[in-house]
Structure formats: structure tokens, C-alpha cells
Amino acid sequence: MKFGIFYELQLPRPWTAQSEYQLHQDALDQLELADGLGFDYAWEVEHHFLEEYSHSSAPEVFLGAASQRTKNIRLAHGIIQLTTNHPARVAERVSTLDLLSNGRVEFGMGEGNTWTELEPFDVSFEEKRERWEDAVRCITPMFGDAPTEYDGTHFKFPWRNVLPKPLQKPHPPMWVACSQLPTIEMAGQRGIGALGFQFLSADAAHAWVHAYYNSITKRLDKLADYAINPNIALVSYFMCAKTDEEARARADGLTFFQYALRKYAHGAERIAPRAGATNIWDEYNAWKADNKEAVDRALMGGLVGSPETIRKKLRKFATSNVDQIILLNQAGNNTHEHICESLELFANEVMPEFHEMEPAHQEWKRQVMSGEIVLDEIDTAPFKERFGPNLAAVAPKSAPMPAK
């Protein structure tokens, strides 16, 4: 099993003139630390206009800075919104980052999942999947050595040579965000790595790993001529401390993460905080004071606890054959000091056991991909709850947006 760290660059109010500066500097320090500790991936999102929830609107710039402060950790876009970016600009940025990082880029792609983000770019929810697929078809040949052209439904591109070219050939590994669980099966069918942002239990992970690998081995239907990337990674809330009690006390930002996500994640319903008019941090603290049991339940989930507690949970995940666990602990007002201590404790006392399992896991994957192992078809219906058992209870829907 491999491990990644995950960054939304969350920043609850109140903000000062130095808040965003310090946020970015601390995150770069954390990535440099994680690189030295032997973590495998650093995932950076692209979001726009999501106040407090995410201040990461230029991941290619952030990861470019990280490329000069790290040596081994994979620098992963998790994800670039192909619906709101022109494919040629994406290919140029991904290739440049791959050159700067000595070939360490992972190319995560997605559609965008909030009306708050998509509306300013004139992208509709009804067309975003079709637009994403069109972008994948357009961008894939841009990584090749020859000029290319494209005439699609949403993107038109004349005969040009997109420069520079990536160091990794034929291109950096491709992933797709799976904010809806059925998208995991779609990712397998398309031959693309699956980034599961659903905070799954180990039992659910087992079912979705089977669904993913059965799709990629039995029902492969690529969108374009790209190299397949058979990998499934799942995000988990994370805070490691010497005791379970201390870890939960330090993990308040994780319940804020859930609350803030709930505020924005209402898709085409057009329900979201009005820009500049809402203090999510204050709302969250008021809600938290009246919902102590819900907070406690939320912090019981994920990988929050002592090294021994986290080790026991990860052993269950390991039996599912998930390829990577992505650890989320830069959230809310979790402190830089606690994040660094958490990474260090986990790397020293937990991670080695699971890194040692990686050769056996790669052999399992080889046998699955070659057909030597045929996985059972598992019914995923019991594991399709949108927000997961903890998140669903955390926050009510926001008030409707005022009419324009």
C-alpha cells in the first residue's frame, strides 16, 4: 500500500493580510517534510471561489514550487478541472511541471462538482461529463511528439504542436476524480486511475476495488489512445497522535472540512453560500456546540487515533487491495505543528509495515490484470451513500441562493 497526502488549502475566517501567505508556506514545508519521511504522493486540488473550503485555485503553481523543494514524492494533480480549462493550456502546464520535477507528475482530471465553480465559466451541470470526455480526447495526443488537431463537440483545436512535451512517456499517469461512487466503475472502464473522494470504510473499499478492477479487465472502453493506469486511491480523514484522545482533540478541522463541503456540494440545485456574505467557521462552531454527539461520531471515522489504532484500521484496508490511501489532515484550523507531528509519527510507526506489503500487492495486481486472478462481482448497492455515514449528519443544506 502506498500513501499520499491531500491539500485543499483550507482557510477558515477570520483572515488577515498574512493568512494566505502563511497557509501556502506551511503547506510547502509539510510537503518537504513528507518527502523526507518517504510518503509516496502529494495531491493538490483545483477549486475556484469556495471561500474557506479551498484556496487552491492554481495547483500548477503550487506544485511547481513543491518540485524545487522535494526529490522523490510524486506531485499529483487531484484534480485539474478539464471543464474550465482549455486542453492545450492543461497539456502545457502538466508537461512543464513534469520537466521541472524530473518526471514526478500524476495527471488527475475532473469535471468540477459545484455550481459555485462552474457557473462563472459558463459550464452547465448537464454537459460537464460530456465536456470532460471531449477534453480527454482532445488533450491525449497533445502529449505526443507530433502536431495534432481536434474537432469535437466542446473543443476545437487547429493543427499545432503543443509544447513542451512531458518527460514521462507517453504522458504522466492519468487519474479521474470520483466524487460520486459509481464514477469508480467508470474510471475502470476508461482505463484511468480512480481517485475516490468518498471517505470509505474498509468493507466499502473492498467492494469498490472489485468493481474497479473488474471494469478495467472485463469492460475496458478507453476514450482515446492513452496508457492505462490501473490504480485506485481512496481519501481518508487523518490525524495521528500518541493517544486516540489527543488525536481527536487535534482533529477538529476534519469536522469543519465535512461541514464546509456540505455547504458547497449541492450540484445543480444552485444552493451555496453567497460570496462574501457567510462566515462558515462561525456557523460551524455554532452548529458544533449543539451537535456534540455528531462531532464525536465523525471523529471516530477515518484514520484518526494513535499509531496502534490507525495500524489496525489500515490492516483492514490492506485486505481490500486498495492501491493507495490519501491522508487528509490539512483542514480547518488544524495547526501546522500538529500536522507535521502527525506525519512524522505515522511515517515512523505505521507506514513501514504497509510499505513492506507493496511487492505482494503489485504481484496481486499483475495477476488480476493478466487474468490469472478473476475477482468476484460484488454488489456495490449497499455502498453508494453520497456523503458516507459520518458526513451525512454533519451539516444541513445551506439556504437557497437569492434570485438574480
Secondary structure, DSSP 8 states (H G I E B T S, - for coil): -EEEEEE-----S---TTHHHHHHHHHHHHHHHHHHHT--EEEE----S-TTT---S-HHHHHHHHHTT-SSSEEEEEEEETTSS-HHHHHHHHHHHHHHTTS-EEEEEE---BHHHHGGGT--TTTHHHHHHHHHHHHGGGGSSS-EEEE-SS-EEEEE--SS--SSSS-S-EEEEESSTHHHHHHHHHT-EEEE-S---HHHHHHHHHHHHHHHHHS---SSS------EEEEEEEEE-SSHHHHHHH-HHHHHHHHHHHHH--BTT-----TTS--HHHHHHHHHHH-HHHHHHHHHSSEEE-HHHHHHHHHHHHHTT-SEEEEEEE-TT--HHHHHHHHHHHHHHTHHHHHTTHHHHHHHHHHHHHTSS-------GGG--SSHHHHTTT----------
